[in-house]
Amino acid sequence: MARIVVIGAGLGAMAAAARLAVAGHRVTVYEQGAAYGGAVGRFARDGFAFDTGPGLLHLPAVYRDLFVKTGKEPLEECVALTQVDPAARHVFADGTRVDLPNASRAGTVAALDAALGAGAGERWGDFLTRAREAWDRTRRPLLEEPQPADPAPLAREPYPAPKAGLLRRPTRTLAQVGARELRDPRLAALLDAYAWAYGFDPADAPASAAVLPYMEQTFGSWYVAGGLRALADAVYERCRKRRVEFVFDTPVVDVLEKDGRAVGVRLDGGGEVAADHVVSGAPVPALYRDQVVEWERGEDWPRHQVLGTGRVTVCLALRGAREADAVHRTVVHAEGDRPTVTVLRPDDPALRPDADHESVTVTATVRTTPGQEWEAFADRMVEAAGQAVPGLRDRLLWRHVRTPEDVRRDTGAAEVPGPALAGAGGRLLPAANRSPLPGLYFAGGWSHPGGGLAHAGMSGALVAGLIVEGADFRGSQ
């Protein structure tokens, strides 16, 4: 039985902790804050409650596998999952609206043809065919296997160029895919919205980011009753049942090293905890910035994904009942200086004081530039959200704005970690799960396979596999 210290209580770190405990190890989690969950936060006031991190779950199979592997109760006995249908309503700058069904390619093609004109759905369907090819080429190395010691093959672009006409020339960015292959500004905006939702600027994102809409439209979008915070509660309780120990309000300030190997951690206040392995779920940039891990370890250290984007979240407390035909998710696309926003309106009694009120969450991805006037930006977000919520301004009781700096305060990093993407010369590959310092591992959204709830859960599985099986571990099955 090994002694394992886990830094941070985010979803990826807790997923690793539960799996390691089941394997017979003694696991202790040290969290700098007062609560678990990391980026999966909750804001509550006056009977209203809001998810301040992700609002929907994709690839729920990741957490089904976690619960199967760590106990008798399956995921659906611990949380209530429902598919969101339609998956999203899109409101474009010209006023066109389209509802896209959940996990139905044929339905999506038909809806796009009906709303945008004949041929629009076919072009989107052809694009998804190419996106699937990129997905098939990269699924195992980017999602299910540890990052290879030599990631150079993943630096090459896997998205195939169309095989007809002038489009045979390669496309290097997602924005080029939209302009050259979709040939409709609304379809291009639809594609861009998927990139922004994961923290990528489509002008910089490689063509391989096409896997993001493919993943969502193929495997669907799911809502957890009570909000995504309920999933964090369930993972925490699973850890506790597996005898994982949690120590809150206790920052880790250093990783101890002896003979070239991690041997424990130093806590704020000077106490030291010995360990056979250390798993860090803290944001990798914060570890380097705060010098929890030393900088000088060669040219590949520190290597981590840098997107330079953050999220602004506006929580809206509304008077009046949610209308019967409201949809769960609406994406209102950018127009002028108004950003693309995602409006979430879950029909969930747990998030509102009574049936005569409604909790609405509005999010936007932004470049994390200093000096941003967040209240003015939030004004523009609320203006856009008015296209998704009838009578929004008259119904508004109060709002709460959460900025990237608030995220930095709570999690250690203001930026959004994105899923690992191939191409782009390898610059969008996150830190490997096995760090350059033997005995130190990375789990969570800042490590392979990257950001997002599903990806964080996968990182926990990969770290547990590397520790339990060692050099023989070849990836999740």
C-alpha positions as CSV (number, residue, x, y, z in Angstrom):
1,M,0.0,0.0,0.0
2,A,1.5,3.3,-1.1
3,R,1.1,6.7,0.5
4,I,-0.4,9.1,-2.0
5,V,-0.8,12.8,-1.6
6,V,-3.2,14.6,-3.9
7,I,-3.0,18.4,-4.3
8,G,-6.4,20.0,-4.9
9,A,-9.9,18.6,-4.9
10,G,-11.1,19.2,-8.4
11,L,-13.0,16.6,-10.4
12,G,-9.9,15.1,-12.1
13,A,-7.9,14.9,-8.8
14,M,-10.9,13.3,-7.0
15,A,-11.3,10.8,-9.9
16,A,-7.7,9.8,-9.5
17,A,-8.0,9.6,-5.7
18,A,-11.1,7.3,-5.8
19,R,-9.5,4.9,-8.2
20,L,-6.2,4.8,-6.3
21,A,-8.0,4.2,-3.0
22,V,-9.9,1.3,-4.6
23,A,-6.5,-0.1,-5.7
24,G,-5.5,-0.3,-2.0
25,H,-3.5,2.9,-1.6
26,R,-3.8,5.3,1.3
27,V,-4.8,8.7,-0.3
28,T,-5.0,12.1,1.3
29,V,-6.2,15.2,-0.6
30,Y,-5.0,18.6,0.5
31,E,-7.2,21.5,-0.8
32,Q,-6.3,25.1,-0.4
33,G,-9.9,26.2,-0.2
34,A,-12.8,25.3,2.0
35,A,-14.6,23.1,-0.5
36,Y,-14.1,20.5,-3.2
37,G,-15.0,20.7,-6.8
38,G,-12.4,23.1,-8.3
39,A,-13.9,24.9,-11.3
40,V,-17.3,23.1,-10.7
41,G,-18.5,25.8,-8.4
42,R,-21.8,27.1,-7.1
43,F,-23.1,30.6,-6.3
44,A,-26.3,30.8,-4.1
45,R,-28.3,33.7,-2.9
46,D,-31.9,34.4,-1.8
47,G,-33.0,30.9,-2.7
48,F,-31.4,31.1,-6.2
49,A,-28.5,28.8,-7.2
50,F,-26.2,28.8,-10.2
51,D,-23.4,26.6,-11.6
52,T,-20.3,28.9,-11.9
53,G,-18.4,26.4,-14.0
54,P,-19.6,23.9,-16.6
55,G,-23.4,23.7,-17.0
56,L,-23.7,20.5,-19.1
57,L,-21.9,17.2,-19.2
58,H,-20.6,15.6,-22.4
59,L,-19.3,12.0,-22.6
60,P,-21.0,10.8,-19.4
61,A,-19.5,7.4,-20.1
62,V,-16.3,8.7,-18.4
63,Y,-18.1,9.1,-15.1
64,R,-20.1,6.0,-15.5
65,D,-16.8,4.1,-15.8
66,L,-15.5,5.9,-12.7
67,F,-18.5,4.8,-10.6
68,V,-18.5,1.3,-11.9
69,K,-14.8,0.9,-11.1
70,T,-15.0,2.4,-7.6
71,G,-18.2,1.0,-6.0
72,K,-21.4,-0.9,-6.3
73,E,-23.7,2.1,-7.0
74,P,-23.6,3.2,-10.7
75,L,-23.6,6.9,-11.6
76,E,-27.4,7.0,-12.3
77,E,-28.1,5.9,-8.7
78,C,-26.0,8.8,-7.4
79,V,-27.2,11.6,-9.8
80,A,-30.1,12.1,-12.1
81,L,-29.0,12.5,-15.7
82,T,-31.2,13.8,-18.6
83,Q,-30.4,14.5,-22.2
84,V,-31.0,18.1,-23.2
85,D,-33.3,18.3,-26.2
86,P,-32.9,20.4,-28.2
87,A,-29.2,20.3,-27.6
88,A,-29.1,24.1,-28.3
89,R,-31.1,26.9,-29.9
90,H,-28.8,29.1,-32.0
91,V,-29.7,32.8,-32.6
92,F,-27.6,34.3,-35.4
93,A,-26.7,37.9,-36.0
94,D,-29.3,38.2,-38.8
95,G,-32.1,37.0,-36.6
96,T,-32.2,33.5,-38.0
97,R,-33.0,30.8,-35.3
98,V,-32.4,27.1,-35.4
99,D,-33.0,24.4,-32.8
100,L,-30.4,21.5,-33.1
101,P,-31.5,18.1,-31.7
102,N,-29.4,16.2,-29.3
103,A,-27.2,13.5,-30.8
104,S,-29.0,13.2,-34.1
105,R,-26.9,13.9,-37.2
106,A,-29.9,13.5,-39.5
107,G,-32.0,15.7,-37.4
108,T,-29.3,18.4,-37.4
109,V,-28.9,18.3,-41.1
110,A,-32.7,18.6,-41.6
111,A,-32.9,21.5,-39.1
112,L,-30.1,23.4,-40.8
113,D,-31.7,23.0,-44.2
114,A,-35.0,24.2,-42.9
115,A,-33.6,27.3,-41.2
116,L,-30.7,28.3,-43.4
117,G,-31.7,27.0,-46.8
118,A,-31.3,23.9,-48.9
119,G,-27.7,22.6,-48.9
120,A,-26.7,24.1,-45.5
121,G,-27.3,20.8,-43.8
122,E,-25.4,18.8,-46.4
123,R,-22.4,21.1,-46.1
124,W,-22.5,20.7,-42.3
125,G,-22.9,16.9,-42.6
126,D,-19.9,16.7,-45.0
127,F,-17.9,18.7,-42.5
128,L,-18.8,16.3,-39.7
129,T,-17.6,13.4,-41.9
130,R,-14.2,15.0,-42.0
131,A,-14.3,15.8,-38.4
132,R,-15.0,12.2,-37.6
133,E,-11.9,11.2,-39.5
134,A,-9.9,13.6,-37.3
135,W,-11.6,12.1,-34.2
136,D,-10.8,8.6,-35.3
137,R,-7.2,9.5,-35.9
138,T,-6.7,11.1,-32.5
139,R,-9.2,9.6,-30.1
140,R,-6.8,7.0,-28.6
141,P,-3.7,9.1,-28.2
142,L,-5.5,12.2,-27.1
143,L,-8.1,10.8,-24.8
144,E,-7.5,7.2,-23.8
145,E,-3.7,6.8,-23.6
146,P,-0.9,8.6,-21.7
147,Q,0.7,11.3,-23.7
148,P,3.6,9.7,-25.6
149,A,7.1,10.5,-24.5
150,D,7.6,12.0,-28.0
151,P,4.4,13.9,-28.8
152,A,5.8,15.1,-32.2
153,P,3.3,13.0,-34.2
154,L,0.4,14.8,-32.4
155,A,1.8,18.1,-33.7
156,R,0.7,17.2,-37.2
157,E,-2.8,18.3,-38.4
158,P,-5.2,15.3,-38.6
159,Y,-8.1,17.1,-40.1
160,P,-8.4,16.1,-43.8
161,A,-8.9,18.6,-46.6
162,P,-12.0,18.1,-48.8
163,K,-11.2,15.9,-51.8
164,A,-12.9,18.0,-54.5
165,G,-12.2,21.3,-56.3
166,L,-10.3,24.2,-55.0
167,L,-10.9,23.0,-51.4
168,R,-8.2,20.5,-51.7
169,R,-5.7,22.9,-50.3
170,P,-5.1,22.3,-46.6
171,T,-6.9,24.3,-44.0
172,R,-4.8,25.3,-41.0
173,T,-7.3,27.0,-38.7
174,L,-10.9,26.4,-37.7
175,A,-11.9,29.8,-39.0
176,Q,-10.6,28.8,-42.5
177,V,-12.6,25.6,-42.3
178,G,-15.7,27.7,-41.7
179,A,-15.0,30.2,-44.5
180,R,-13.8,27.7,-47.2
181,E,-16.0,24.6,-46.5
182,L,-19.2,25.8,-44.9
183,R,-19.6,28.9,-47.1
184,D,-22.4,30.5,-45.0
185,P,-21.6,33.0,-42.3
186,R,-24.2,31.4,-40.0
187,L,-22.7,28.0,-40.4
188,A,-19.2,29.5,-39.8
189,A,-20.6,31.2,-36.6
190,L,-22.0,27.9,-35.5
191,L,-18.6,26.3,-35.8
192,D,-16.9,29.2,-34.1
193,A,-19.2,29.0,-31.1
194,Y,-18.0,25.4,-30.4
195,A,-14.4,26.7,-30.3
196,W,-15.2,29.6,-28.0
197,A,-17.2,27.3,-25.7
198,Y,-14.0,25.3,-25.0
199,G,-11.8,28.4,-24.7
200,F,-10.3,28.5,-28.2
201,D,-10.3,31.5,-30.5
202,P,-11.3,30.0,-33.9
203,A,-8.8,32.3,-35.7
204,D,-6.0,30.6,-33.8
205,A,-7.5,27.1,-33.2
206,P,-6.2,24.4,-35.6
207,A,-8.6,22.7,-38.0
208,S,-8.5,19.7,-35.7
209,A,-10.8,21.6,-33.3
210,A,-13.5,20.2,-35.6
211,V,-13.6,17.3,-33.2
212,L,-15.4,19.5,-30.7
213,P,-18.7,19.8,-32.5
214,Y,-18.4,16.2,-33.7
215,M,-18.1,15.0,-30.1
216,E,-21.0,17.0,-28.8
217,Q,-23.3,16.2,-31.7
218,T,-22.4,12.5,-31.7
219,F,-22.5,11.7,-28.0
220,G,-25.0,14.3,-26.8
221,S,-25.3,16.9,-24.0
222,W,-26.6,15.9,-20.6
223,Y,-27.9,17.8,-17.5
224,V,-27.3,16.7,-13.9
225,A,-30.3,17.4,-11.7
226,G,-29.4,20.0,-9.1
227,G,-26.7,21.4,-11.5
228,L,-23.2,20.1,-12.2
229,R,-22.3,20.8,-8.6
230,A,-24.3,17.6,-7.8
231,L,-21.8,15.6,-9.8
232,A,-19.0,17.1,-7.7
233,D,-20.9,16.1,-4.6
234,A,-21.3,12.5,-5.9
235,V,-17.6,12.1,-6.8
236,Y,-16.7,13.5,-3.3
237,E,-19.0,11.1,-1.6
238,R,-17.6,8.2,-3.6
239,C,-14.1,9.2,-2.5
240,R,-15.2,9.3,1.1
241,K,-16.7,5.9,0.9
242,R,-13.4,4.6,-0.5
243,R,-11.7,6.1,2.6
244,V,-10.0,9.0,0.9
245,E,-9.1,11.6,3.5
246,F,-9.7,15.3,2.7
247,V,-7.9,18.2,4.4
248,F,-9.4,21.6,3.5
249,D,-8.0,25.1,3.9
250,T,-4.5,23.7,3.6
251,P,-2.4,25.0,0.7
252,V,0.5,23.0,-0.5
253,V,3.5,25.3,-1.0
254,D,6.2,22.9,-2.2
255,V,6.7,19.4,-3.6
256,L,9.5,17.7,-1.7
257,E,12.3,16.1,-3.7
258,K,15.0,13.6,-2.8
259,D,17.4,11.8,-5.0
260,G,15.6,13.1,-8.1
261,R,12.2,11.9,-7.1
262,A,9.1,13.5,-5.5
263,V,8.8,12.2,-1.9
264,G,6.1,14.4,-0.4
265,V,4.8,17.9,0.0
266,R,5.3,20.9,2.3
267,L,2.2,22.5,3.6
268,D,1.5,26.2,4.3
269,G,2.9,26.7,7.8
270,G,5.9,24.4,7.3
271,G,4.5,21.0,8.0
272,E,5.8,18.2,5.7
273,V,3.9,15.1,4.5
274,A,5.8,12.1,3.2
275,A,4.4,10.3,0.1
276,D,5.4,7.6,-2.3
277,H,3.6,9.5,-5.1
278,V,2.2,13.0,-5.4
279,V,-0.7,13.8,-7.7
280,S,-1.3,17.4,-8.5
281,G,-4.8,18.5,-9.6
282,A,-3.8,22.2,-9.2
283,P,-3.6,24.3,-12.4
284,V,-0.2,23.6,-13.9
285,P,0.6,27.4,-14.5
286,A,-0.2,28.1,-10.9
287,L,2.3,25.4,-9.7
288,Y,5.0,27.1,-11.7
289,R,4.0,30.7,-10.9
290,D,3.8,30.0,-7.1
291,Q,7.0,27.9,-7.3
292,V,5.3,24.8,-5.8
293,V,7.3,23.0,-8.5
294,E,10.7,24.4,-9.5
295,W,11.2,26.0,-12.9
296,E,14.5,24.6,-14.0
297,R,14.0,21.1,-15.4
298,G,15.1,21.3,-19.0
299,E,13.6,22.7,-22.2
300,D,10.3,20.8,-21.9
301,W,9.6,22.1,-18.3
302,P,7.3,23.7,-17.8
303,R,5.3,22.8,-20.9
304,H,1.5,23.4,-20.8
305,Q,-1.3,24.6,-22.9
306,V,-1.7,28.4,-23.1
307,L,-4.9,29.8,-24.6
308,G,-5.0,33.2,-23.0
309,T,-8.8,33.1,-22.6
310,G,-11.1,33.2,-19.6
311,R,-14.8,33.1,-18.9
312,V,-17.2,35.7,-17.6
313,T,-20.3,34.3,-16.0
314,V,-23.4,36.4,-15.2
315,C,-25.9,34.9,-12.8
316,L,-29.4,36.3,-13.3
317,A,-32.1,36.1,-10.6
318,L,-35.5,36.6,-12.4
319,R,-39.0,37.1,-11.2
320,G,-41.7,35.2,-13.1
321,A,-42.0,31.6,-14.2
322,R,-40.0,30.0,-17.0
323,E,-42.2,29.9,-20.1
324,A,-43.4,26.4,-21.1
325,D,-41.6,26.3,-24.4
326,A,-38.2,27.6,-23.1
327,V,-35.1,25.7,-24.1
328,H,-32.3,24.7,-21.8
329,R,-29.4,26.2,-23.8
330,T,-29.4,29.1,-26.3
331,V,-26.3,30.3,-28.0
332,V,-26.7,34.0,-29.1
333,H,-24.1,34.7,-31.7
334,A,-21.9,37.8,-31.7
335,E,-23.0,41.0,-33.3
336,G,-20.9,44.2,-33.4
337,D,-19.2,44.6,-30.0
338,R,-21.6,42.1,-28.4
339,P,-19.9,38.8,-27.7
340,T,-21.3,35.3,-28.4
341,V,-23.0,34.2,-25.2
342,T,-24.4,30.9,-23.9
343,V,-27.7,31.2,-22.0
344,L,-28.6,28.3,-19.7
345,R,-32.1,28.0,-18.4
346,P,-32.4,24.6,-16.6
347,D,-36.0,23.8,-15.5
348,D,-34.8,22.7,-12.1
349,P,-36.6,23.4,-8.9
350,A,-33.4,23.0,-6.9
351,L,-32.0,26.2,-8.5
352,R,-34.9,28.6,-7.8
353,P,-36.8,29.7,-4.6
354,D,-40.2,28.7,-6.1
355,A,-42.1,28.2,-9.4
356,D,-42.6,32.0,-9.8
357,H,-38.8,32.7,-10.2
358,E,-36.0,31.5,-12.5
359,S,-32.3,31.1,-12.3
360,V,-30.4,31.9,-15.6
361,T,-26.7,31.7,-16.3
362,V,-25.0,33.6,-19.1
363,T,-21.4,32.9,-20.1
364,A,-18.9,34.2,-22.6
365,T,-15.3,33.4,-23.4
366,V,-13.0,36.4,-23.6
367,R,-9.3,37.2,-24.0
368,T,-7.8,37.8,-20.6
369,T,-6.5,41.3,-21.1
370,P,-5.7,43.5,-18.1
371,G,-7.9,46.5,-17.5
372,Q,-11.1,45.0,-18.8
373,E,-14.3,46.8,-17.7
374,W,-16.3,43.8,-16.6
375,E,-19.5,45.5,-15.6
376,A,-19.8,47.1,-19.1
377,F,-19.0,43.8,-20.7
378,A,-21.6,42.1,-18.5
379,D,-24.1,44.7,-19.7
380,R,-23.5,43.6,-23.3
381,M,-23.9,39.9,-22.3
382,V,-27.2,40.6,-20.6
383,E,-28.3,42.5,-23.7
384,A,-27.5,39.5,-25.9
385,A,-29.3,37.1,-23.4
386,G,-32.5,39.1,-23.9
387,Q,-32.8,37.4,-27.2
388,A,-33.1,34.1,-25.4
389,V,-35.2,35.2,-22.4
390,P,-38.4,37.1,-23.2
391,G,-38.8,40.2,-21.0
392,L,-35.5,39.7,-19.4
393,R,-34.9,43.3,-18.3
394,D,-38.3,43.7,-16.7
395,R,-37.9,40.4,-14.9
396,L,-34.4,41.0,-13.5
397,L,-34.2,41.1,-9.7
398,W,-30.4,41.2,-9.4
399,R,-27.3,39.9,-11.1
400,H,-23.9,38.6,-10.0
401,V,-20.9,38.9,-12.2
402,R,-18.0,36.4,-12.0
403,T,-14.9,37.4,-13.8
404,P,-11.7,35.6,-14.7
405,E,-10.0,37.2,-11.7
406,D,-12.7,35.6,-9.5
407,V,-11.8,32.3,-11.1
408,R,-8.1,32.9,-10.4
409,R,-8.9,33.6,-6.8
410,D,-10.9,30.3,-6.4
411,T,-8.9,27.9,-8.5
412,G,-5.4,29.4,-9.0
413,A,-5.7,30.3,-12.7
414,A,-7.9,32.8,-14.6
415,E,-7.5,31.1,-18.0
416,V,-9.7,28.4,-19.5
417,P,-7.9,25.1,-20.1
418,G,-9.0,23.6,-23.4
419,P,-9.2,19.9,-24.5
420,A,-6.0,18.6,-26.0
421,L,-5.9,19.2,-29.8
422,A,-3.6,17.7,-32.4
423,G,-1.9,20.0,-34.9
424,A,-0.8,23.6,-34.3
425,G,2.8,22.3,-33.9
426,G,1.9,20.7,-30.6
427,R,1.3,24.0,-28.8
428,L,-2.3,22.9,-27.7
429,L,-1.1,19.8,-25.9
430,P,-1.5,20.1,-22.2
431,A,1.1,18.9,-19.6
432,A,1.7,15.2,-19.7
433,N,0.2,13.2,-16.7
434,R,3.6,11.9,-15.8
435,S,5.7,15.0,-15.0
436,P,9.5,15.3,-15.7
437,L,10.0,14.7,-11.9
438,P,9.5,11.0,-11.2
439,G,6.8,10.4,-8.6
440,L,4.9,13.6,-9.5
441,Y,1.8,13.3,-11.7
442,F,-0.7,15.8,-13.1
443,A,-4.5,15.3,-13.1
444,G,-7.3,17.6,-14.0
445,G,-8.1,20.1,-16.8
446,W,-4.6,21.5,-17.1
447,S,-3.1,18.1,-17.8
448,H,-3.6,15.5,-20.6
449,P,-6.2,15.1,-22.1
450,G,-7.1,18.7,-21.2
451,G,-10.0,20.8,-20.1
452,G,-13.7,19.9,-19.7
453,L,-15.5,17.6,-17.2
454,A,-15.1,14.5,-19.3
455,H,-11.5,15.2,-20.1
456,A,-10.7,15.9,-16.4
457,G,-12.3,12.5,-15.5
458,M,-10.1,10.8,-18.1
459,S,-7.0,12.4,-16.7
460,G,-7.8,10.9,-13.3
461,A,-8.1,7.4,-14.9
462,L,-4.8,7.9,-16.7
463,V,-2.9,9.0,-13.6
464,A,-4.4,6.1,-11.6
465,G,-3.3,3.7,-14.3
466,L,0.2,5.0,-14.4
467,I,0.6,4.7,-10.7
468,V,-1.0,1.3,-10.3
469,E,0.3,-0.4,-13.4
470,G,3.5,1.6,-13.9
471,A,5.4,1.3,-17.2
472,D,3.1,-1.5,-18.4
473,F,0.1,0.9,-18.5
474,R,-1.1,1.5,-22.1
475,G,-4.3,3.4,-21.5
476,S,-7.9,3.1,-20.7
477,Q,-10.0,0.3,-22.2
